[in-house]
Amino acid sequence: MFETHIPDVTPVTTDTRTSTVTLTGYGADLDVEVPRTALILDVALRQREDLPYSCLGGSCGTCIATVESGRARMEPEPLLAITEDEIDRGLVLACRARPVSDEVTLRFGR
């Protein structure tokens, strides 16, 4: 298991809980309740359409974010727009990440 601030890329489980996700670094901060089975960016875009994204499939890298607190889990391969080194440094693609802890803070940008 990774440290708290580093994402876990193991397969997703069926969890019925929600998490409070805070998105920073791109305009005003956004707090959103995200089911643990949902992709963070999918839920956040329902509240703010101007968040950074292009493909929603993990291949462009526009939605790359640093996990500043809490834990997020990315869906397994293919993750074309992020390297293992970036994952090890605590980066995730918001379009492929699901919350794991009760609270998660993601900061957009590298």
Buried (B, 14 or more C-beta within 10 A) or exposed (E): EBEEBBBBBEEBEEEEEBBBBBBBBBEEEBEBEBBBBBBBBBBBBEEEEEBBBEBBBBBBBBBBBBBBEBBBBBBEEEBEBBEEEBBEBBBBBBBBBBBBBEEBBBBBEE
